[in-house]
Amino acid sequence: MFTGDTVKGKMPQAVILAGGLGTRLRAVTKNRMPKSMVPVNGRPFLHHLLCHLRENGITDVLLLVGHLSHQIEEYFGSGDWLGMNIDYSIESEPMGTGGAVRLAIPKIKGDFILMYGDDYTPYPINEIYEAFLRSGRRGMITVYTGNRADVPFNVRTERDGNIVLVRDYCKKEVHEGMNGVEAGVSLFHREILSLLDKEKFSFEEYIFPRLIGDNELAAYLTNLMFYDIGTPERLKKIGEMLNDNNQ
């Protein structure tokens, strides 16, 4: 169990994976923009995500970018116009989620929130962070336990006293007994970065099982729907959701 010196009440840095090619969105991107810059209700999707983070008290952001990254840098700059501090880590070639995080280690300031630049998770991230601190574990993932039919369960959780631990995770297969879906907001103590000892790999597939084996991956359970812009259909749905929330 981790017993570090994380400061309660101070929101950590958000590290956002925003280097995706968006191959399923080529009808929209036409290979002329990064996936996270796809317009949603008149603004890049990433703009909506950053505003959600700011509303949760998160102002320090590190964007892990690659494909057409200059467009992201030109739009957001230092982030001061959003009331945020935005920095960038740039991949010269696709390295997987783990490789992208490993490349960014010199710019990760401490304990951090890891998110995807093509997901919108309308969750109370400040509450999730407090749950993470209470868990005493080195990592925590959000787990969706609702009835969304278009995503298969890929996580098995189990209550252990006052916290919920992740007992199994598989990104690409469905194992027996799975009871939730990894929902895209994870929190980690900085010490787990020492486990990133490869160059090109999936962070989730490499790190999650290692933490699970040590009983060091906790779960925050939620039945709130999460959204992504992975396909034109899902892009339309997230636009409708954001419209509804702004009414």
C-alpha positions as CSV (number, residue, x, y, z in Angstrom):
1,M,0.0,0.0,0.0
2,F,1.3,3.5,-0.9
3,T,2.0,5.9,1.9
4,G,3.3,8.9,-0.1
5,D,3.0,12.7,0.5
6,T,0.3,13.7,-1.9
7,V,-1.2,17.0,-0.8
8,K,-4.9,16.7,-0.1
9,G,-7.1,19.4,-1.7
10,K,-4.6,20.4,-4.4
11,M,-5.6,18.9,-7.8
12,P,-2.8,17.2,-9.6
13,Q,-1.6,17.6,-13.2
14,A,-3.8,16.1,-16.0
15,V,-1.8,14.2,-18.6
16,I,-4.0,13.8,-21.7
17,L,-3.2,11.3,-24.5
18,A,-4.1,13.3,-27.6
19,G,-1.9,11.8,-30.3
20,G,-4.5,9.6,-32.0
21,L,-4.7,9.3,-35.8
22,G,-8.5,9.0,-35.8
23,T,-8.6,6.4,-38.5
24,R,-12.4,5.7,-38.0
25,L,-13.1,9.5,-38.3
26,R,-11.4,10.1,-41.6
27,A,-14.7,11.1,-43.1
28,V,-14.6,14.1,-40.7
29,T,-10.8,14.7,-40.2
30,K,-9.9,13.9,-43.9
31,N,-6.4,13.5,-42.4
32,R,-6.2,17.2,-42.0
33,M,-6.6,17.6,-38.3
34,P,-5.8,15.6,-35.1
35,K,-8.7,13.5,-33.8
36,S,-9.0,15.6,-30.6
37,M,-9.5,18.8,-32.7
38,V,-12.6,17.5,-34.4
39,P,-15.3,20.2,-34.2
40,V,-18.1,19.6,-31.7
41,N,-20.7,22.4,-31.5
42,G,-18.4,24.9,-33.0
43,R,-15.3,24.2,-30.9
44,P,-12.6,21.5,-31.0
45,F,-13.5,18.5,-28.9
46,L,-10.4,19.0,-26.8
47,H,-11.6,22.5,-25.8
48,H,-14.7,21.0,-24.3
49,L,-12.6,18.5,-22.3
50,L,-10.3,21.1,-21.0
51,C,-13.2,23.3,-19.9
52,H,-14.6,20.3,-17.9
53,L,-11.2,19.9,-16.2
54,R,-11.1,23.5,-15.3
55,E,-14.5,23.3,-13.7
56,N,-13.1,20.5,-11.6
57,G,-10.3,22.7,-10.4
58,I,-7.6,21.2,-12.7
59,T,-5.5,24.0,-14.3
60,D,-2.2,22.2,-15.0
61,V,-2.3,20.1,-18.1
62,L,0.2,18.2,-20.2
63,L,-0.9,17.2,-23.7
64,L,0.8,14.2,-25.2
65,V,0.5,14.9,-28.9
66,G,1.8,13.6,-32.2
67,H,-0.1,13.6,-35.5
68,L,-0.5,17.2,-36.7
69,S,0.4,18.4,-33.2
70,H,1.1,22.0,-34.4
71,Q,-2.6,22.5,-34.8
72,I,-3.2,21.8,-31.1
73,E,-0.3,24.0,-30.0
74,E,-1.4,26.9,-32.2
75,Y,-5.0,26.7,-30.9
76,F,-4.3,26.3,-27.2
77,G,-0.9,27.8,-26.8
78,S,0.2,28.1,-23.2
79,G,-3.4,27.9,-22.1
80,D,-3.4,31.2,-20.2
81,W,-6.5,32.4,-22.2
82,L,-8.4,29.4,-20.7
83,G,-7.1,30.1,-17.2
84,M,-4.8,27.0,-17.5
85,N,-1.1,26.1,-17.8
86,I,-0.7,23.8,-20.8
87,D,2.5,22.1,-21.8
88,Y,3.2,19.6,-24.6
89,S,5.1,16.3,-25.1
90,I,5.5,15.5,-28.8
91,E,5.9,12.1,-30.4
92,S,7.8,11.9,-33.6
93,E,6.1,8.5,-34.3
94,P,3.3,6.5,-32.7
95,M,4.6,4.8,-29.5
96,G,1.4,3.5,-28.0
97,T,-0.1,5.0,-24.8
98,G,2.7,3.7,-22.6
99,G,5.4,5.0,-24.9
100,A,3.8,8.4,-25.0
101,V,3.7,8.6,-21.2
102,R,7.3,7.3,-20.9
103,L,8.4,10.0,-23.3
104,A,6.7,12.7,-21.2
105,I,8.2,11.6,-17.9
106,P,10.5,14.7,-17.6
107,K,7.4,16.9,-17.8
108,I,5.2,15.0,-15.3
109,K,5.4,17.0,-12.2
110,G,4.1,14.6,-9.6
111,D,1.1,12.4,-9.0
112,F,-1.1,12.7,-12.1
113,I,-4.5,12.1,-13.8
114,L,-4.3,10.2,-17.0
115,M,-7.0,10.7,-19.6
116,Y,-7.7,10.2,-23.3
117,G,-8.1,13.2,-25.6
118,D,-11.0,11.5,-27.5
119,D,-13.1,10.7,-24.4
120,Y,-15.5,12.9,-22.5
121,T,-16.2,11.7,-19.0
122,P,-18.7,14.0,-17.2
123,Y,-17.4,12.7,-13.8
124,P,-16.6,14.7,-10.6
125,I,-12.9,14.3,-11.0
126,N,-12.3,16.2,-7.7
127,E,-14.3,13.5,-5.9
128,I,-12.5,10.7,-7.7
129,Y,-9.2,12.3,-6.6
130,E,-10.3,12.3,-3.0
131,A,-11.3,8.6,-3.3
132,F,-7.9,7.9,-4.7
133,L,-6.2,9.6,-1.7
134,R,-8.3,7.6,0.7
135,S,-7.6,4.3,-1.1
136,G,-3.8,4.5,-0.3
137,R,-3.1,2.6,-3.6
138,R,-0.7,3.6,-6.3
139,G,-3.4,3.8,-8.9
140,M,-7.1,4.2,-9.4
141,I,-9.3,3.8,-12.5
142,T,-12.9,4.8,-13.0
143,V,-15.1,1.8,-13.8
144,Y,-18.5,2.2,-15.4
145,T,-21.1,-0.2,-14.0
146,G,-24.2,0.9,-16.0
147,N,-26.1,-0.7,-18.8
148,R,-24.4,0.7,-21.9
149,A,-24.8,-2.0,-24.5
150,D,-22.2,-0.9,-27.0
151,V,-19.1,-1.5,-24.8
152,P,-18.1,-4.9,-23.3
153,F,-17.2,-5.2,-19.7
154,N,-13.4,-5.5,-19.4
155,V,-12.8,-5.0,-15.6
156,R,-13.6,-7.2,-12.6
157,T,-13.8,-5.4,-9.3
158,E,-14.2,-6.6,-5.7
159,R,-14.8,-4.8,-2.5
160,D,-12.0,-5.1,0.0
161,G,-13.1,-3.4,3.3
162,N,-13.8,0.3,2.6
163,I,-12.4,0.3,-0.9
164,V,-12.9,-1.4,-4.2
165,L,-10.0,-3.1,-5.9
166,V,-9.5,-4.1,-9.5
167,R,-9.0,-7.9,-9.7
168,D,-8.8,-8.3,-13.5
169,Y,-8.5,-6.2,-16.6
170,C,-8.3,-7.1,-20.2
171,K,-8.5,-4.5,-23.0
172,K,-9.3,-6.8,-25.9
173,E,-10.9,-9.9,-24.5
174,V,-13.9,-10.6,-22.3
175,H,-13.0,-12.7,-19.3
176,E,-15.5,-14.5,-17.1
177,G,-16.8,-12.5,-14.2
178,M,-16.1,-9.0,-15.6
179,N,-18.5,-6.5,-14.0
180,G,-17.5,-3.1,-15.4
181,V,-15.9,-1.0,-18.1
182,E,-12.7,1.0,-17.7
183,A,-14.0,4.5,-18.3
184,G,-11.0,6.6,-19.1
185,V,-10.1,8.6,-16.0
186,S,-7.1,7.1,-14.1
187,L,-5.0,8.5,-11.2
188,F,-1.5,7.4,-10.3
189,H,1.3,8.2,-7.9
190,R,4.4,9.4,-9.8
191,E,6.4,6.4,-8.6
192,I,4.6,4.1,-11.1
193,L,6.5,5.8,-13.9
194,S,9.5,3.7,-12.9
195,L,7.6,0.7,-14.3
196,L,7.7,2.2,-17.8
197,D,10.7,0.3,-19.1
198,K,9.8,-0.2,-22.7
199,E,9.6,2.2,-25.7
200,K,6.4,1.3,-27.6
201,F,3.6,-0.3,-25.6
202,S,0.1,0.0,-24.2
203,F,0.1,1.7,-20.8
204,E,-3.2,-0.1,-19.8
205,E,-2.1,-3.6,-20.9
206,Y,1.3,-3.3,-19.3
207,I,0.8,-1.3,-16.1
208,F,-2.7,-2.3,-15.0
209,P,-1.9,-6.0,-14.6
210,R,1.2,-5.3,-12.6
211,L,-0.6,-3.0,-10.2
212,I,-3.5,-5.5,-9.9
213,G,-1.0,-8.3,-9.0
214,D,0.2,-6.2,-6.1
215,N,-3.3,-5.2,-5.0
216,E,-2.4,-1.6,-5.9
217,L,-5.1,-0.7,-8.4
218,A,-8.3,0.7,-6.8
219,A,-11.6,1.5,-8.6
220,Y,-14.0,4.3,-8.5
221,L,-17.4,2.9,-9.5
222,T,-19.9,5.0,-11.4
223,N,-23.1,4.4,-13.4
224,L,-22.7,7.7,-15.3
225,M,-22.4,7.3,-19.0
226,F,-19.0,8.1,-20.7
227,Y,-18.7,9.3,-24.3
228,D,-16.1,9.2,-27.0
229,I,-15.6,10.6,-30.5
230,G,-14.4,7.3,-32.0
231,T,-17.0,7.2,-34.8
232,P,-19.2,9.7,-36.6
233,E,-22.2,8.3,-34.8
234,R,-20.6,8.7,-31.4
235,L,-19.4,12.2,-32.4
236,K,-23.0,13.2,-33.1
237,K,-24.1,11.7,-29.7
238,I,-21.5,13.7,-27.8
239,G,-22.6,16.9,-29.5
240,E,-26.2,16.3,-28.4
241,M,-25.0,15.5,-24.8
242,L,-23.0,18.8,-24.6
243,N,-26.0,20.7,-26.0
244,D,-28.2,19.2,-23.3
245,N,-25.8,20.0,-20.5
246,N,-25.5,23.7,-21.6
247,Q,-29.2,24.3,-21.7
